[in-house]
Amino acid sequence: MEKLNMQTTNVVGENIKRIGEMFPNCLTERLNEDGKPEVAIDFDQLRQELSKDIVEGPEERYQFTWPDKRNAIRLANAPTTDTLRPCREESVNFDNTQNLYIEGDNLQVLKLLRENYLGKVKMIYIDPPYNTGNDFVYNDDFAQSAGDYIHNSGQEDEEGNRLVANTESNGRFHTDWLNMIYPRLKVAKDLLNEDGVIFISIGEDELENLTKITDELFGAANRIGIVPRVMKSGGGKGQFFSPNIDYVVIYGRKLTEKSSFKEPISEDIIKRLYTSIETSGSRKGEKYRPFGLYQSSLDPLRGCSNQRFFIEAPDGSLLLPPGNVIPSEKKDGGMVVPKTSDDKVWRWTRERYILEKEKGNIEFKKSDGVLIDADGKPAKWNVYTKIWLSDRQEEGMTPVNFITKYENRHSAKELKALEIPFDFAKPIGLISYLAQLCFVGSNDIVLDFFSGSATTAHAVMQLNAEDGGNRKFIMVQLPEATDEKSEAYKAGYKNICEIGKERIRRAGKKILEEQKAKQGDLFSGDQKPPDVGFRVLKLDSSNMNDVYYTPEEFNEQMLFENNIKGDRTEEDLLFQTMIDLGIELSAKIEKRSIAGKTVWSVSDGYLMACFDEEVNETTITEIAKQHPYYFVMRDSSLANDQVADNFEQIFEHYSKDTIRKIL
């Protein structure tokens, strides 16, 4: 049996492997920190492969850098041995939900999610700290004193003397912010599927820097846009302009795989324009908008030579767009080529007109002389095409690059309705709008790793309630302590995670109540209620004890020591196993008893695990008969040497393809 790795993928090792496959001549060997040989990259040779001229040293080139950027890259690539521990008592519908709420440093959590959700996330929305000049909770290893920053940014000479007279305004905080956000975005990119999209809300202070690093990480060619959003209306604060706008920075994972953005038609437009209702035919009862087949803005001399022809009206008269040249054939379909820009044309060719007329998409209305008749006099009719509301709703509308509908005051009302004390949250409507723009499908995953009050989770549940979808959310939030003077603290919320979880509980309950009021009993028939549950997982150190003893510390007794920490449960071990094997953390989990031993089944037997002591041949045989893809057990679980000797033979006999691993 193989041992589980119990740490995330070594990204550097994988990158070396890929480079070696492309440029085998760039592989070399070196001695590592322990004095043992390891594979490495010959960077001089790699540079030569990538350029006819080696780019190095003082040669000028375009780049964006800051103190400790290399360390930020290293941190993103470094593996982690941390794990996620389930917390049933804080979860809602733990066994059946597909939603996740994860507490912990989002960088480490993202690395763990990369094991299970690589290329599976359709949409990421984050609202990271805007950097107002204060220190960050997410400071990793990069919190620098002013003195450290001066030294690292090259403002001292070799003897420690200052090279400039004045410090950069808030420069240290730009550096801290960049070192905080860069590795998180670098890891998060790997989670998006090929047509996935990331939306980042940001203020003006770091907009330029954020754009530069996202260009670097996602590629400038994958930038979809930078869209201003109105945060509030009015207000008189600010020295020069009132700060009423923030921005949404938008990138695609692979823009060649992404279709255009479309937004739903608003109720206001429907009420104003789609006022007609079809009275007959296959589309009886549908709303439509009449739109003139003649539009004066069309230039007849730009490829419209076959679009000036007679159309017969209901009373037999002939209709033609305004102009000087008249078709010589006085009949339906009689055509003439426009000679000047005054000879107007229809929007469609004759062939298209006939096709749409057969479909019932043409309408005639009495008119005040917009068109002319066969004698060049004002006609009594006009011709309209029918633009069907249902068709337009399917197609959607191209959005404008300025968001005005979703101000922060809306979120204040939403939180107040739930009696949740939290400031500066984004409104549900904004997240729903963005999800609709990028076509988040009914089974897609939405991730927010700066979850805050869990607006994104609320928005996903609301969307599912509206259209019957099964979108899943993953929320990640550091359990940052609330200010003791804040209303949240006074209400009993000691950290932001407590606020987020309670909001999801209350929002979910409200959504179910509203759905039941509209549709009756949600549990009757085949209809299922929206998933308003969530599994709470908490970041922690590895479940395994430190077994890397030095020769001086090691003794024979240690051979028999338990390698699992004493406070860890079987379910803790199961989730670390799921992470290591790349199984989604929302997978269905069942707890069974086989021959008196507890056996865990994940995804209907895809993974089976047993962490009990004294496991005998009967239990092993019954598990093997169920043909799991993976079977995992503890190293010390087998009852005796005889069971250990027969273990492989049992699986070879009943389920030889099962992958067996131990921890």
N, C-alpha and C positions, 0 to 999 in steps of 0.2 A: 504493500500500500504506500501511496505517496503522502507526504506531510503537506498540510495546507500552508500556504505562504504566510498568511496572517499579516500582510501589509499591502498597501496599494502598489500599483504598477510602478516600476522604476522608469520614469519617463525619459531620463537621460539615456538609460540603457536601450530603450526602444528607439530613440532618435539615432543613437550610434548604429544600431542594427540597420535602420532604413538607409542611412548615409552609406553604410558599408555595401548595401545591395546596389546602390546607384554608382558609387565610386569605390570599388574594392581596393584600389591603389592608395586610398586615403586612410586605410586602417593600419594601425601600428600597435605596438605594445609598450607598456610602461609599468613601473612598479607602483602599487598603490600604497596607502598609508601603513599597511601592515607588512610592506616589503614583498608582497606577492604580485606576480605579473597579471595584468588585466588588459583588455582591448581598449584602445583609445583612438582618437582621430588626429591625424597629422594635419593641423590647420593650415600650415604653409602650403601643403600639397592641395588641400581643398580649395584654398583661395586661388591657386593656379588653375584648378578645374573650372572655377566660376568666373574667371576673368583673364583676358589676354595680358592684362597688366595687373600685377599684384597691388591691391589697395590696402595700404597699411601705413603706420607711422604718422608723420605730421601732414600727410596729404589731405587737403580739404575735401569733404564730401557732405552731402545732406544727411543729417541725423538729428534725432531728438533724444536728449539724454538728461540725466540729473544725478546727483550724488546717490550712490547705493543702488542704481538701476540693475547692475549685474547681480546684486544680492537678491533683488526682487524676482529676477528671472530664475535664479537658483532655487528660491523658496517655492516657486510655482512647480518646478520640476521634481523637487525632493519628495520621495515617498513618505507615507505616514503609517505608523503602526496603530493609530487610534482606531476606535470602533464606535458603533452606535448601539446603545442599550435601549430596549423597548421599555415604555412606561405605560402599562395598561390602565392604571388608576387615573391618569390624566387624559386618556384617549376617549374618543367617542366611537362606539361600534368597531372596536379594534379588529375583530375577526373578519369583518366583511367589507370595510372601507378600502378604497384604493388611494386615498389621500394621505399625505405625510406632513407632519409638523416636526421639524428637527431643531433642537436647541444646541447651540455651540458656535464656536468660531467658524464663520462660513468658509474660510479658506480650506481648513481641514475637512469640513463636511463636503465641500465641492470635490475634493480629491477622492473621498469615499464614494460619492455619487458617480464619479467618472467610471468606477468599476462596474456599476450596474446600469447606468443610463447613458452610456456613451452613444452619441448620435440619435437619441430617442426623444429629445425635448423639442416641441414645436415653437414655443414662445418663452422668452425670458423677459420679465419686467423687473427692473430694480430702481429704487429711489435711494441711492447712497447718500452719505453725508455731503452737504453742499460746500463744505469748507468755508466757514465764516471766520477762520483764524484761530479756532480753538483746537486743543489737542483731541485726538481721536481715541475712541475705545478700541477700534481695530488698528493697533499700532504695531503688531507683530514684533519683529526684532529691530524695528527701524526708528523708534523714538529717539531723536537726536537732541542733545542740548544745543543751545545757540553756538557754543564753542565748537562742538563736534561738527556742526553744519558749516561753520566758517572754514574749518580745516579741510573737510571732505569736498567742499565746493571750490577749493583752490584759491581761497582768499588770504592765505598765509604763504610766506616764503619758507624756505627750509629752516630758518632760524625761528619761525613762529611769529614773525612780524606781520601785521595787517598790510595787505596790498591795496586795499581801497579804504576810503575815508568813511563811507556810510554803508550800513548793512542794507541788503535788498529788502524791500517792503514785503513782509510776510513770506519771504522766500523759503524759510525753513518749513513753513506749513504747506507750501506747494509741494515740497519734497516729501514730507510725511504723507500727504494725501496721495501722491503718485505711487509711492511705495506701498501704500495700503491697497489701492484699487487695481494696480497693474497685475499682480499675480492672480487675483480673483477673476478678472476678466480673461486672463490667459487660460485658466483651467475651465471656466464656464463655456468658453467657445467650443470645447470638445464635446459638450453635452448636446449642442444643437444638432438637429438633423439637417440634411442638405438644403431643404427649403425653409429652415427655421429662421426666426427673426429675434433680435434682441432690441428692447426699448429701454433707454436709460434716461430717467429724469435728472436734470442737472441745472444748477444755477449759473449765473454769468461768470462767477469767480473762476471756475475750473472748466468752463466750456471749451476753451481753446486747447487746454492740456488734454482733456478727455478725448477730443476729436483726434489729436495727434496720436495718442496711444491706441485708440480703436482703429485708426487707419493702419497702424503698424501691426496690430494683432489680427484684425479681420481682413485687412487689405482695403485700400482706398476704393478699389473697384467694386467692393461690396457695400459701400456706403449708400444707403437709401435716401437719407435726408436728415436735416436738423430743423425741427419744427418748433416754432415758438408756441407757448401755451399761456393763455391769460390766467394768472393765479387769482386775481381779484380785480374788481372794477372800482374805479375811483381811488381815493387815498391821496394824501398830500405829503407823504414822507419822502425823503431823498433830497440830496443837495442839488442835483441838476434835473434828474427825471425820477418820477415815482416808480419804485421797483415792483412793477405789477406783472412781470413776465418771467417765466422760466422756460426751459427748453426740453424737448425729447429728442435724443440722439438715437438714430435708427440704423442698424446694420443687418444685412442678411448673411447667413452662413455661407451660402454659395448663390450669388444673385442670378446666375444662369439657370438655376433650378426654381427660381421664385417667380410666381405670376404677379401681375400688377395688383396694387392695393385698390380695393373697392369698399365704399362705405354704404350702409343701408340708406334707403330713401327716408327722409324724416317725415314725421306725421304732419308737420306744417306744410311741406311741399305736396303731400297727398291731398290735404284738405283744399289747397289753393288750385292745384292743377288737374288732379284726377277726379273730375266732377261728373263725368259721363258714365253711364252704366249700359252695357250691351243688353238689348231686349230680345234677341233671337240668336239662333245658330248654336254652334258648339261652345261658344264662350259667353253664353247668356248669363247675365248677372255679374260679369266681371267689370271692374272699373277700368276706364281708359282716358287718355288725354288726346283730344283732337289737335293735330298739328298740320298747318298748311302745307300742301304739296308744292306750292309756290312760295319761295322766300326771296325777297328783293335783294338780299345780300349776295346771292350767287352771281359769279362773273360768267356770263355765257361764252366768253371767248377763251376760257381756260378749260379745254377738253370737254365741252358740253354741246358738241355739234348735233347730237342725236336726242336732245332733251327739249326741243321746241316742237310740240305736236298738239293736235286737237284732242280733247277729251269730251265725250258726249255726256251732257247733263241729264237728269231724270226727265225733263220735259222735251228732250230731243235736240236742244240747242247745243252748239259747240263752244267749248271753253279753251282759252289760250292765255298764257301769261302776257303782260303788257309788252308792246313793241311795235315796230314799223313793218316788218316783213310778215306776210300772212301765207300759210300753206296754200298752194294752188288747188289741192284736192280738198274740197269742202266736205270732209267726212271724218268720222271717229278714227283717229290714228294718222290723219294727214299730217305730214311733217315738212319742216323747212329748216335750213341751216341759219343760225343767227349771223347777221352781218356786222352789227355794231353792239356795243355794250348796252344799248337801249333795248335790244331784242332779248327779253328775259326768258328764262327756261324753268322747267320743273326740276324738282330735286332728284327725280328718278328717270331712268330710260323708259321707253314704251314697254319693253319686255318686263321690266321690274314692276311697272304699274299693273300690267295684266295679271302677273303672278299674285301680287298682293290683293288685287280686286277679287280674284277667285277665292282667296283665303278669308274674305270678308273684312279686309283691313282698310277699305276706302269708304269715305262718308262725304255726302254732298250737303251743303247748307246754303240757305238763301243769303245773298250778299249785297253789299252796297256798291259794287262795281270795282272790286280789287282786280278782277280778271277782265279780259275782253272777249267778244264773241267773234263769229266768222266775218263780220263786217267791220271789225276794229272798234266797235262801240262797247261801252261798259256792260259787262255781263251781269245776270241776275243771280248767279250761283258762284260758290267757291268750293274747292276740292280739298279734303283733309285726309290725312292718314291717321290711323288709330295706334297710339303708343300705349300698350297694355301695361297696367301697373304690375301684374304678376311677372311679366317678362323683365321689367326694369328692376324689380326687387331681386330677381335671380342674378341679374348682371351687376347690380349695384352701381354706385356713382364714383367717379374719380374724386378723391378728397382734395380739398385745398390745403396748402401747406401752412396753415395757421389754425390752432385749436382754440376755440372761444367758448365752447359750451360747458366745460367741466372745471369750474372754479373751486377753490379750496372751501368756500363757504358751503358747498354741497356736501362735502365730507363731514363738516362740523355738524350738519343736520342729521346725517346718517348715523354718526356715532352717538349723538344726543338721543336719537330714537331708541338706541340699544342700551343707553345709560352707560356708555364706555367713555371714560375720561382719557382723551389723547389729543395732542395738538399736532398740526401740520401733516395730517394724513392726506393722501390723494383720494379723490372721489371714486366710487365704484364705477360710475359711468365712463371715466377715462380708461380704466383697464378693460372694460367691456368693449369700448370703442376700438381700442388697439387690437384686441383679440379678433374682432370682426374684420378689421382691415387686413390682417395677415391670414385670414381664413383658418383659424384654429378649429379643427374638426371635432366631431362629437366624441372621439376617443383619444384626443391628443393630450399631451402633458404640458402644463404651464408651471414655470419655476420662478420663484422670487426669493433671492438669497439676502435681501435686506428687508425682511418681511414687515417689520414695524408692527402696526396694529392689524396686520393680515387683511388689508383691503383686497389684495389680489385673490386670496382664498374666497372672500365674500363674493367677488365679481364672478369667479368661476362657478360657484354654486348657483348664483342667480341666473347666469347664462344657461346652465343645465336645466334649471326649473322652467325657463322660458321656452326652450326648444326640445326638451326631452333628451339632451345630450348626456354623455358620460365622460366629460373632460375631467382630468385628474390634476390636482395641484400638489406642488412640493414647496412648502414654506421653510425658510431657514432664518433663524434669528439668534443672535448672541443674547444670553440672559442679562442684559445690561440693567443695572440697578436704577430704579426710578428715584428722582430727587425727593428727599424727605419733605420738602415744602410743596410738592406738587399735589394736585387733586387726585391723581392716580394713586400716589402713595397713601394719602389719607383714606382712599376708598378700599385700601387693602392690597393693592397690587405692588409687590415688592420689586418686580422687574418687568421688562417689556414683554417677555414671553408669556407671562401670566395674562397680560392685557390681550395679546393676540389670540391665545387659546380661548379665552372667555368670549371674545368677539365672535369667533367661529361658532362656538356653541350657541350663542344667542341668535346670531344671524341664521344659522341652520334651523333652529327651532321656529323662528319667524317665517322662514321660507316654506317649511312644511305646513305650518298653519295656514298660510296664504294659499298654498296649492290645494289643501284640503277644502278650504272655503270655496274655491273655484270649481274643483273637479270631484268633490265628494271623497269617498274612501280611496286613498292612493294605493292601498294594498289589495284591491279587488281586481280580478281578472289578470291579464298579462302586464298591466301597467305597473311600473316600479317607481317609487319615490326617488327624487334626486339624492345622490350620495352626499350627505352633509356631515359624515363622520370624518375622523382623521386619526392616524396612528402617531402617537408622540414617541419620538426617538431622541435620545440625549447623547451627545458626544462625550466620550470618556477614553481613558487610556486603554491599551490592549487588555483583553481578558487573561492574557498569559503572563505568568511570572517571568522575571528576567532570569534567563537560564544561561546567559553568557558569562560564566565565571572565569576568572583568571586561574591558571594552574595552581597558584598558591592558595586560592580560596576553595578549590574543588576537593571534595573527598568522596569516598565510596557511598556514604549515606545519601548524598545528593542524587544518586542514581534512582532512588525510590521516592523522591519528593514529588508532590503533586505540582504539575506545571501550570495549573489554573488558579487564579486568585480566589481566595476563600469567599469573597462577597459576591461572586458572580453566579447567576442562575443558569439553568439549562437553556432558557430562552435567550439569554445574553449570548451564549455560545452559538445558538442557532443563527442569530442575526449576523454575527461575525462570519459565520460560515457562508451565509447568503451573500455577504459583501464579497468574500474571497472568490466565490464561484460565479459572480456576476448575475445573481438572481434578483429581480426587482424587489425592493423592500416592501412593496404593497402586496406581494404575492399571498395567495390563500394559504393559511397555516392550520393544520389539524394536529391534535394531540391524541395519540392512540395508546393502548396498552396491548403489548404482544408478549405472551408468556410471562406476564408479571412485570415487564419492563416498559418504561415510557419511551415511545418512539414518536418522533416528529415527522410529519409528512407535509411537504411544501409543494404547491402547485400540483395537487392531485398525484403525488408520488414521484414527481420529477426529481426531487431531493428527499431522501429519507435519512434521518439522523437519530442516533441513540447515544446519550451521554451518561447513562446509568452505570453503576458498578456491577461487577459479577454477572456480566452478560454471557448467557450460555448458548449452546449450539442450536437449541430450539428457537430462540429469538432470532439468531442470525439466519437460520433456514427460512423462517416465515418471512423475514424481510426480503431475502433473495428471491423468493417465489413471486414477489410483487414487481420484480423487474424495474427497480428505480434506475434513473439515469445516473444519479450520484448516490453513494452511501457514505456517511461520515460518522465517525465515532471517536471517542477519546483514546489516547494511546494506552491508558491503563484500564480500559473498560472490560476487557475479556476476563472471564472467570478464572481460567487457568491456562497452563501451557498447552494442554490438549486442545482446548478450544482455539487457541492461537494457531496451532499446527493445522487444524482442519478448516480454518476460516477461508483461506483462498480456495480450497477444494470445494467447499459448499457453494461459493459464488461461481466457480468455474462450471459446476454442474447445473445450477438453476438459473444463473443470470451472468454469463461470462462477460457480457458487454458493459455491465455496471462499472462505473469508475469509482474505486474505493479510495477514500482518503482518511487520514487520522489527524487529530490535533492534540 
